[in-house]
Amino acid sequence: MSGKAKRTGGGEIKMSDIARHAGVSPMTVSRALREPSTVSEKMRRKVDAAVREFGYLPNRIAGSLSSKRSNVVGLIVPGIQNSLYANMIQAISDVLRANGFHLMIANSGHRLDDEEVLVSALLAQRVCGLVLHNTTHTKRVRELVAKTGVPVIETGNLPAEPLDMVVSYSNFEAARAMTAHLGRLGYRKIGFVTLPLRDNDRSQERRRGYFAALKELGLPADPTLVLEAPGGFSEGADALVRLIQTHPGLDAAFFAGDVLAVGALFECQRRGWAVPGRVAIASFDDLDLLRHAVPTVTTLRIPRHEIGRRSAELLVNRLLGAPPERVRIDVGFEIVQREST
């Protein structure tokens, strides 16, 4: 069946609208959504097609709420265990709580399909706003955001065309700035260790910034100087050893993750490699450990608390009646020069 679903009374699509469009009863739609195994495959396909076409989200909490939206904001980050997000999450929570809203946190694991599932689930719970650390999304996520009209903040990068509002910094410019900084200090063979690139526009932009800086410095763009590594101490140590084994003349390594950099520093200490005498080490993000390590570690400081605060303030303003408008805020970054370079 094709064409637009006609709504019973205008406004939000209802289950009865989906039923009429799919040519089945509302009871069949309900069973297909709640207990798919009780409905034939043919009926499920009809219902699924109608649900996808019109972005229908079953209201699982309608009976307990007097309004169409809750006072809960959903936040999706790539990893809950990553301490990187702690300051941002705390700032978001503080601002929301002070204004009568609450925060619900979910973990996408750097997978776009998982983010899609989580966005659908949060919208089905009638969250009043979303904060997404990703800035690359599936087509389905974009459709859901557009159809529901829920205010959205993106925080992971600075896309040219945000879904709605974005508060972040340029990963490209940050990586370019640090690589150029190492070049200005006299380092000529600079390795780069990045977090996995797949489904991660932040990592992709950091790698792009690294290569851009090499070009500006007049240094060769050697892809063998770039390694991907999961974010862990042992992975950082292993990456540095592999770089030095492959490139004995390596004089600096830039790690696009603070835990990776610390792992590399520990490995240098274990092997008796002087830092920065044998190899210089630079990091991305200012983990507190970096300023207490021996030697202290040069890094990029990202104002994650400010990102969280300003994101929550924008959401609250929108929820309290501010007119919708596309907002793009660049909070910038800072190079912190320390003993490791």
Residue pairs with C-beta under 8 A, 6 or more apart in sequence:
1 21
1 22
1 23
1 46
1 50
5 13
5 17
5 18
5 20
5 21
5 50
5 53
5 54
6 17
6 20
7 13
7 14
7 17
8 14
8 16
8 17
12 68
13 54
13 55
13 56
15 26
15 29
15 30
15 56
15 58
16 26
17 54
17 56
18 29
18 47
18 50
18 51
18 54
18 56
19 25
19 26
19 28
19 29
21 50
21 53
21 54
22 29
22 46
22 47
22 49
22 50
23 46
24 43
24 46
24 47
28 39
28 43
28 47
29 47
31 38
31 39
32 39
32 43
32 44
32 47
32 48
33 47
33 51
33 58
36 44
39 47
50 56
52 140
54 147
55 143
55 144
55 147
55 148
57 120
57 123
57 124
57 144
57 148
58 124
59 68
59 124
59 126
60 124
60 125
61 70
61 125
61 126
62 126
65 126
68 126
69 126
69 127
69 128
69 150
70 125
70 126
70 127
70 128
71 100
71 101
71 102
71 128
72 101
72 102
72 103
72 104
72 125
72 127
72 128
73 92
73 96
73 101
73 102
73 103
73 104
73 127
73 128
73 129
73 130
73 131
73 312
73 315
74 104
74 106
74 118
74 119
74 122
74 125
74 127
74 129
74 130
74 131
75 89
75 92
75 103
75 104
75 105
75 106
75 130
75 131
75 133
76 105
76 106
76 107
76 108
76 115
76 118
76 119
76 122
76 130
76 131
76 132
76 133
76 134
77 85
77 89
77 105
77 106
77 107
77 108
77 133
78 107
78 108
78 109
78 110
78 133
78 134
78 200
79 85
79 107
79 109
79 110
80 105
80 107
82 231
83 287
84 258
84 285
84 287
84 304
85 133
85 304
87 304
87 305
87 308
88 155
88 304
88 305
88 307
88 308
88 311
89 103
89 105
89 308
90 305
90 308
91 304
91 305
91 306
91 307
91 308
91 309
91 312
92 103
92 131
92 308
92 309
92 311
92 312
93 103
93 312
94 309
94 312
95 308
95 309
95 312
95 313
95 316
96 102
96 103
96 312
96 315
96 316
97 103
99 316
99 320
101 128
101 129
101 315
101 316
101 319
104 122
104 125
104 127
106 118
106 121
106 122
108 114
108 115
108 118
108 133
108 134
110 196
110 198
110 199
110 200
111 199
112 134
112 136
112 137
112 138
112 141
112 199
113 138
115 132
115 134
115 137
115 138
115 141
116 137
116 138
116 140
116 141
119 130
119 132
119 141
119 144
119 145
120 140
120 144
122 130
123 130
123 144
123 148
123 150
127 150
128 150
128 151
128 319
129 150
129 151
129 152
129 153
129 315
129 318
129 319
130 145
130 150
130 151
130 152
130 153
131 152
131 153
131 154
131 155
131 311
131 312
131 315
132 152
132 153
132 154
132 155
132 156
132 163
133 154
133 155
133 156
134 154
134 156
134 201
135 154
135 156
135 157
135 158
135 159
135 162
135 166
135 168
135 201
136 199
136 201
137 163
142 163
145 152
145 163
145 164
151 164
151 165
151 314
151 315
151 318
151 319
151 324
152 163
152 164
152 165
153 164
153 165
153 166
153 167
153 311
153 314
153 315
154 162
154 163
154 164
154 165
154 166
154 167
154 168
155 166
155 167
155 168
155 307
155 308
155 311
156 168
156 201
156 202
157 166
157 168
157 169
157 170
157 171
157 201
157 202
157 205
158 166
158 168
158 169
158 170
158 171
158 328
158 330
159 166
159 201
162 326
162 327
162 328
164 324
164 326
164 327
165 311
165 314
165 315
165 318
165 326
165 327
165 328
165 329
166 327
166 328
166 329
167 307
167 310
167 311
167 314
167 327
167 329
167 331
168 307
168 329
168 330
168 331
169 302
169 303
169 307
169 330
169 331
169 332
169 333
170 205
170 330
171 201
171 202
171 203
171 205
171 206
171 209
172 205
172 206
172 208
172 209
172 212
173 209
173 333
174 206
174 209
174 284
174 300
174 302
174 333
175 192
175 205
175 206
175 207
175 208
175 209
175 210
175 213
175 254
175 256
175 284
176 209
176 210
176 212
176 213
176 216
177 209
177 213
177 300
177 333
177 335
178 213
178 254
178 282
178 284
178 300
178 335
179 190
179 192
179 209
179 210
179 213
179 214
179 217
179 254
180 213
180 216
180 217
181 282
181 298
181 335
181 337
181 341
182 190
182 252
182 254
182 280
182 282
182 341
183 190
183 213
183 214
183 217
183 219
185 280
185 341
187 251
187 252
187 280
187 341
188 219
188 251
189 225
189 247
189 249
189 250
189 251
189 252
190 214
190 219
190 225
190 250
190 251
190 252
190 253
190 254
191 225
191 226
191 227
191 240
191 243
191 247
191 250
191 252
191 253
191 254
192 207
192 210
192 225
192 226
192 227
192 253
192 254
192 256
193 226
193 227
193 228
193 229
193 236
193 239
193 240
193 243
193 253
193 254
193 255
193 256
193 257
193 260
193 264
194 203
194 206
194 207
194 226
194 227
194 228
194 229
194 256
194 257
195 202
195 203
195 228
195 229
195 230
195 231
195 256
195 257
195 260
196 203
196 228
196 229
196 230
197 203
197 204
197 207
197 228
203 228
203 256
206 256
206 284
207 226
207 256
210 226
210 254
211 221
214 220
214 221
215 221
224 246
224 247
225 243
225 247
225 250
227 239
227 242
227 243
229 235
229 236
229 238
229 239
229 257
229 260
231 257
231 259
231 260
232 259
232 260
232 263
233 259
233 260
233 262
233 263
233 266
234 263
235 260
235 263
236 255
236 257
236 259
236 260
236 261
236 262
236 263
236 264
236 267
237 263
237 264
237 266
237 267
237 270
238 267
239 253
239 255
239 260
239 264
240 253
240 263
240 264
240 267
240 268
240 279
240 281
241 267
243 250
243 253
244 250
244 279
250 279
251 279
251 280
252 276
252 279
252 280
252 281
252 282
252 341
253 264
253 279
253 280
253 281
253 282
254 282
254 283
254 284
255 261
255 264
255 281
255 282
255 283
255 284
256 284
257 283
257 284
257 285
258 283
258 284
258 285
258 286
258 287
258 289
258 290
258 299
259 287
260 283
261 281
261 282
261 283
261 284
261 290
261 297
261 299
262 283
262 287
262 289
262 290
262 293
262 297
264 281
265 275
265 281
265 293
265 295
265 297
265 340
267 273
268 274
268 275
268 278
268 279
268 281
269 275
273 279
275 281
275 295
275 340
276 295
276 339
276 340
276 341
280 298
280 340
280 341
281 297
281 298
281 340
281 341
282 297
282 298
282 299
282 340
282 341
283 290
283 297
283 298
283 299
283 300
284 299
284 300
284 302
285 299
285 300
285 301
285 302
285 304
286 299
286 300
286 301
286 302
286 336
287 299
290 296
290 297
290 299
290 338
291 297
291 338
293 340
295 338
295 339
295 340
296 338
296 339
296 340
297 338
297 339
297 340
298 335
298 336
298 337
298 338
298 339
298 340
298 341
299 335
299 336
299 338
300 333
300 334
300 335
300 336
301 333
301 334
301 335
301 336
302 331
302 333
303 331
303 332
303 333
306 331
307 331
310 329
310 331
314 327
314 329
318 324
